[in-house]
Amino acid sequence: MKVTAILKGSKDAHNRQPVCLRKADGKTRKFRIIKGMRVSKDQFEKGKIKSSHPHYKTWNEIIKAEIDKFQNEEFTPEEKVPETSFYHFCNDFISRIERKRSKDTVRQYSGEVRKMKGFKESVRLSQIDRDWLQDYSDYCYSLGNKDNTLWKTFKFVRMMILQALKEKKISEDPFLFFETPKYKQPETKYLTRDEIDLLDSYVQSKECPAQLAFIGNWFLISCWTALRYSDCRNFDKKKIKSGRIIVYTKKTGTPVSLPFHARLKNLFERVDYKPLHFTNEYCNRMLKVICEAAGIDPHSYHASRHAFGVMAASAGIRRETIQVLMGHNDIKSTAIYARLVPAVVDAELAKMS
């Protein structure tokens, strides 16, 4: 029986890999990562850290101790777990959490399963390894998926793997040796006040079909309230009372209270106080049609919150107040709007002169 130190797993930003112990008896192999120990290939040779590494003496002692410890452990074959269809496991999980998550989240999860089936019609949990993850990543890119779409996709796959480990359906985590796609902060897109006015004019015109007008008016409500799509979808007229609109945001549970002024009253009368009952994906598709007809750049529904943040920052409203109005848990999420409005930065700097 032999235990060897090797480099195995995904590389980090500095091209370093985890130092891993491999134990083999000729038929079966087991692996164990030495936590906190990563080196590049040029600093590792024949199971040891080269002297060019600043901590080579200490780390080589740790490797030797870990090898001895691993060597002395009884080598028993891992307990076999029953073969389970990965897709069946995913769908079973989705059905169990369906009542606890929003319809849009459940719809997204189900969509991820359908996309995986498009890659391979069937796959067992035990077959989800580094190679499968890499092949699926390549497949997603071939579909035209961008980095952030892949990040969301693998966030779901990772969640399923962790759940399978928790339920002891599998014994190894394939993500230990796979570099998960990174999330990239997208460009913040928003509507200017002039664009909001153009959109408002179009949705009130005779040229705008009723369904587009309904979606457009809800989008305008979001521009003036910063309500998320999920809050618009779950809107209840009872939330308007004593001259205010009070919403406990679905995403964070944060209470938001706004004065129900004349502009909002007019917009809510246009939608007859009915909630936004279309899916987010459908609303985004229709918003592109609405924006094009109004003569402005296309926007997704979330751009309405950015529009609110920019208008609030431009009006000189304090950052802490904008944070409360937008239901942000972190002030860093609010700070972006000050950076988008040069006049706000200029006014703050003027205090120094």
N, C-alpha and C positions, 0 to 999 in steps of 0.2 A: 504494500500500500504506500502510495507516494503523495506527498503534499508539496506543491510548487507555488511560488509567488509569481504572478503574471500581471500584465496590464489588460484590463477588460472593461468595456463599457464606453459610453459616449464621452466625447471630449468636451472640456469646458472652453471658455473664451480664451484661455491661455494655452490651449492645445494639450492640456493635461488629462490623463485618464486615471480612474480609480485603481489602486493596487488591490488585487484580488487573490485569494488563495484557492487553488484547485486541488481537490482530493479525489484520487482515482484508484480503483482496485482492479482495473483491467476491463471491467464491464460497465461499471457505473461511475459517474462523476458527480461531485458536489462542489458548489462554489460558495465562498464567503468573502464579502468585501471588508477590507480593513477601513473602518470609518475615519474620515478626515485625512486620508492619505491619498494624494493625487500627484502624479509626476508626469513629465513628458517622456516620450520614447528615448530621447537622447540622454536622459538622466537615469535610465534603467537598463540593466543588463544581467542576464543569467540569474534572475530572481532577486537581485539586490539593487539598492540605490547607489548610483555612482558617486564618487568623491567630489564631483563638481557641484553636487547639491549641498546647500548650507547645513542641512540637518541629517546628512547621510548616516552618521554614526548612530544617532538616537533612533532614527527610523529603521535602520537595519536591525537594531536590537529588538525593536517592537515586532518587526516581521518575523524574526527568529522565535520570539516568545509566542506569537500567534500560531506559527507553524507547529511548534511543539504542542500547544494546546489543542489544535485541530487534529494533529496526528494521534493524540492519545484518546480522542473521543471515539466511542464505539461506532463503527461504520455500519449502520443499519440501513437497508433500503427504505426509501421514503414511502410512507403509507400511500397506497394508491387511492386516488379519489375517483368517484364515478364520473364517466364521460358525460359531459353536458354540452348541449348546443349553445354556442355563445349568443346567438340571436334569441333563442328561447329564454336564456337567462336574462338578457336585456329587457325583453318584452314583459317578463314576469316582474322584474324590478319596477318597470314603468307602471304596471297595473297596481302595484302595491303603494306607490307614492302619488298616484293620480289625484287623490283628494287633497293632498298636502301642497301640491304645486299648482301654479296657474295653468290655464289651458294652453297658453302659448308655449310654456316650458315643456309640457307634455307633448305638444305637437312637434317641438324642436327635437326632443329625444327620439320620438318615433321616426322623424325624418332622418336622423342619424343612422338608425337601424336600417332603414330602406336604402340609404346610400351605401352602407356596408354590404348589403345583399347584392347591390349592383356590381360590387367589386368581386365578391365570391358568394355564390348562392347559399352555401352552407360552410360552417367552420365550427370546430369544437373549441371549448375554452382552453384546453391544453395545447391547441395549435396557435394560440396568440403568443407569438414570440417576437424577438427583435426583427427577424426577417419579415414576418407578416406585417408588423407596424411600418417598416420601411417601405414595403411594397404598397401598402395602403396609402401611405403618404404620397408616393409617386403617382398612384391612381388619382388621388384628389387633385394634385397639381395638373394632371392630364385633363381633368374636367374643367379646368380654369379657376379652381379655388385659389383665393389669395391667402397670404400668410395668416391673417386674423381669422379667416374661415377655418383654416387648418387648426389654429390654436383652439378654437371653440370645439371642433370635431374631436381632437385628441383629449380635450378636457373631459368630454363625455366618455370616451373609451377608457381613460385613466380612472374615472369614477367607477366604471363597471368592473375594472380589474381590482380596484381596492375593495369593492363590495364582494367580489368572488374570493379574494384572499380572506376577508373577514368571515365569510361563510365556509371557508376551508374547501372551496370547490377547486382551487388550484394551490400549489405550494410555492411557486416562484413568481416574482414580479418582473415581467418582461421590460418594464419601463426603466429598470436599473441600468439597462444596457442600450437605451434608446434616447436620443436627444429630442425632447419634445419641442415642437415648433413654438417660437416665442411670439408673444403679443406685441404688436407695434402700434403705438399711439397714433390714431388716424388724424388727418387734418380736421380741425374744427370748422364745420360748415354752418353758416347761419344766414338768416335773411336780414337785410337792412330794413329800416323803417319804410323806405320808399317801396321796397319789394313787397312788404306786408300790405301796404296800401294798394299796390297793383293787384295782388292776389285777392284782396278784399273786394275790389271793384269787379273782378272777373266772376267770383262766385255769386255775386248779386245780380249779374247780368242775365239776360234772357238766353244768351248763347250757352250758358253753363247747365248741363243736365242735372236733374235733381239729385241723383246719387253722388255725383262729383261735388255738388254744392254742399251736401251733407258732410262729406269727408273734409272738404276745404274749410268749412265753418268750424269743425272740431279742431282742425289744425290751427286755425286762427285763435281759438279759445286757448290752445296750448301755448301759443306765442305770447298771450297776455297773462297767462297764469303759471306757466312752466309745468303744467300737469304732464306727467308721463303718459305714454300710450296706454299702459296698463290701468292707470287711474281714470282715463277717459272711457275705457272699455267697461270699467266697473262703476261708472258714475251713477249716483242716485240723487234725485231731486231733493230728497230730504236733507242732503248735505248743505243746502242753501237755507239759512235761517238767520233771523235778526240782522238782515242786511250784510251777511258775510257768507262766503263759501268756505266750508271747513272740510278738509280731506285728510284722512290718515293714509299716507302714501303706501301703495301695495308693496313696493320694493323695499323700503326701509322702515315702514310703520311710523314714520315721523309725521306728527300733525302739522298741517299747513293751513293757515287762516288768512283769507284775502277779502278785502272789501268788495262787495258785489255792486260795482259801479255801473253806470248806464251802458258803457260799451259792452261789458260782459252780459248784462241783461239782454241787450239786443242780439248778441251772438247766440246765447242759449235759447232765445225765442226762435231763432232761425232753425235750430236743430230740434225744436219742440221739447227740449229738456230730455231727449232720448239719448241713451248711452251710445258710444261708438261701437257698433256690433260687428264690424268687419275685422278680418285678421290684419295683423301688422304688415304682413307681406303684401296683401291686397291693397291696403292703404298706401304703402310706399309706391306700388305700381301706379295707382291712380293719381298720386301726388305729382309724379313726373308728367302725367298728361295735363294736370291742372296748371303746373308751373309753366309748361311749354305754351299753353293757351294764354296764360297771363303775361307771357313775354319775359319770364325770369329764368334763371338757372334752375335745373331740377334739384329737388331736396328730398331727403327722407323725413319721416315723421319726427325723429329725434332732433332735427334741426330747429324745431319750434322752441325747445328748451334753450338751445344756444342763442336763439333770437332774443328770448326773454332776458337771458343773462347779459347779453351785449347791450340791450336797451337799458337795463337797470344800471349797469356800470356807466354807460354814457350819461345817464341822468344824475350821476353823482351819488347814488344810493350806496351806503356803507357796505363793505364786503361782508361783514357779519350779518347784516340784514338780508343781503342777497342769499347768503348761505341758508338762512332760516326759510326764506321764501321758496327756494329751490329744493329744500329737503335734503341738503348735502350733509353727510355725516362728517366729512373732512373738509376743512377750509381750503385745502390744496385744490380740491375740485372746483372751488369757486374762483380761485386766484386766476385761472386761465382767462376769465372775461376782462380782467383789468389789462392783461397783456394784449388782448385783441383790440382794445380801445386806447390808442396813443394819447388822447386828450386826458384820460384818467391818470396815466403815468406822468404826463406833463404837469398836471395840476398838483400832483403830490410833490414833484421835484421843485415846483415854484415856491413851495413852502420853505425851501432851503435858502432862497435868494433874499 
